[in-house]
Amino acid sequence: MESAKEPKSPKKPVEAGPRPPGSHDAPKIPEISETSAGPQTHPPAHIPAQLDASVTPLSPPLPGIIGRILAIPGWQPQPFGWRDWGIAAILFAVTSAIRLGTLRLLTSAHSFTDVLQQWDALHFVDIAQYGYFSSDGQGGPEPDVFQQRLAFFPGLPALIQQVHLLTGLGYVASGWLVVAIAGIVMTAGIMALAAFLGAGYRGRILAGILFLGAPMAVTFNMVYTEAPFLALCVWALIFMIQERWWQTTVLIYLLGFVRLTAIDLVATFAIIVLLYARTNWRAWLGVAVSGLSLITYIRFASASTQDIGGYFGMQSKGWNSTFDWGVATVDWVYSTLTEFNDIGYILSVVSIIGAPIAMLIAFRRLPWALWVFGTGITANVLLSDGIMHSRPRLLLPALLLLLPVVLWLEKLSRRVGWHTVWVVPAVLWFAFGTCFSVFMLVFFEWAI
C-alpha cells in the first residue's frame, strides 16, 4: 500500500507594494530566496520604502536591438534603515578625524584653519557674509569683486548664512557645520545605493570609503560644494532609479542652486525619462522644472556681467574654463607625462586617465541613471579647458562608476572567507587619498 500523502498547500503569491503616482504597471514579481544564485531579473518586493525598486524594471522597456543593447542584469536590494544612517555618521566622523588629524600634524595651529579656508572656501564664506557685489558688504558694486563672486552659485552661501543666524556661530564655523551634515547625508546616500545594488554591510562600508578616502576627499571637510552637491545628487539618483519623479525633481531643482554641474543631472533625468517613461507627461514636466533653478541663476549672473560675456565669459576670464572637446586636457596630459615637473600634476593625470577607464568598467554593470550621470560628469570635466589640477576634485562624483568594483570585492571576500580581501584595499585606498589630499593642500602651490 502506498502511504497517504498530505496535500500540499499552495504557496501564497507575493504581492507587490503600492506604487507611487506616475509609475507604470509592473509584472508580478516572484519570491526570491536568499540562497538563489546568479543575477536576479527583478528585485524582490520585500524591501523598505526608501529603496523600493519592485516597480522599476532596470532594463529599459525598449524593443528590438536597442532593447538588447541596453539590457542590464537586475539586483537584489538589501534593507537600508536607521542603523545604516548611524554607520554613515560614524564613518564620516572617523575618516574626517584621521584626515584632519594628519593635516594638523603637518601644519601649525594657525595655518591649519588657513589651509582649510583657502581658494573657493574663502569666496563662499565672503558671499555668505558680505554678498556678491562688494568686498565688505558696504558701498556700491565693485566689478573686480562681483565678476569673481558671481561664478559661485548661491546655495552653499545661503545655507551658511542661515546657520549663522540660527546658531550664532561664526561664518566659517557655520560653513563647516553645513558641510559636515551634508557629508553624513552624502555617505548615507552612497551606502543606500550600494544596498540597492545588493551589497551587505561590508560592501556599504567599502562604498562609503570609496568616496571618503578618495583623492581630494578633504574638500568634504572644507567649505566647498563637494559634500552638499553629492548629498543632493546621490539621493536624486536613488529616486530617479525608483521612478519617483517628483522627489527627483525637487532635489535636482535644489541642486541647481549649488553648482553648474547640476546640468549633468538634469540631462541624466531627461535621458532616463526618455528610456523608462517617455509617455509620462508628469515625468517630462519634472525634467522641465528641475532645470529652472540653474537657468535662473545663470541669467541673474549674466545680467550683471554682460560686459565680459555673461556667466560663461566670467568663467573663461577667471578660470580659463571653456568647452573645447578635450583638446586642452589631452595637451596638458601629454606635456605633463613628457616633462615631469610636479608630483601634484602626475597625481592629477592619474585621475584624468582613470575616469574613462571607470566608464568602461561600469558599462552595463550599473543602473543606467548612475552610468549616464557618471559619464556625463566625466565628459563635462575632461572635454573642457580650465584648471587641470582641479580635476581630481571635480571628478569625485564620477566615483559612482567604481561601485561595480566594490560589489566584486565584497562578493570575493564572502567567497574566500577573508576579510582582508576588502579591508586591505579599503585601508590602502584611504591612505593614498589622505596623503594626496594633504599634499595638495599643504605642499602644492596652486589652487585645488
Secondary structure, DSSP 8 states (H G I E B T S, - for coil): --------------------TT-----------TT--S-BSS--S-S-GGG--TT--SS----HHHHHHT---B-------HHHHHHHHHHHHHHHHHHHHHHHHTS-HHHHHHHHT-THHHHHHHHHHH-SS-SSS-SS--HHHHHHHTTS-SHHHHHHHHHHHHH---HHHHHHHHHHHHHHHHHHHHHHHHHHTT--HHHHHHHHHHHHTSTTGGGGGTTSSHHHHHHHHHHHHHHHHTT-HHHHHHHHHHHTTT-TTHHHHHHHHHHHHHHH-TT-HHHHHHHHHHTHHHHHHHHHHHHT-GGGTHHHHHHHHHH---B-TTHHHHHHHHHHHHS---HHHHHHHHHHHHHHHHHHHHTTTS-HHHHHHHHHHHHHHHTB-S-GGGHHHHTGGGGGGGHHHHHHHHHHHHHHT-THHHHHHHHHHHHHHHHHHHHHHHT--S--
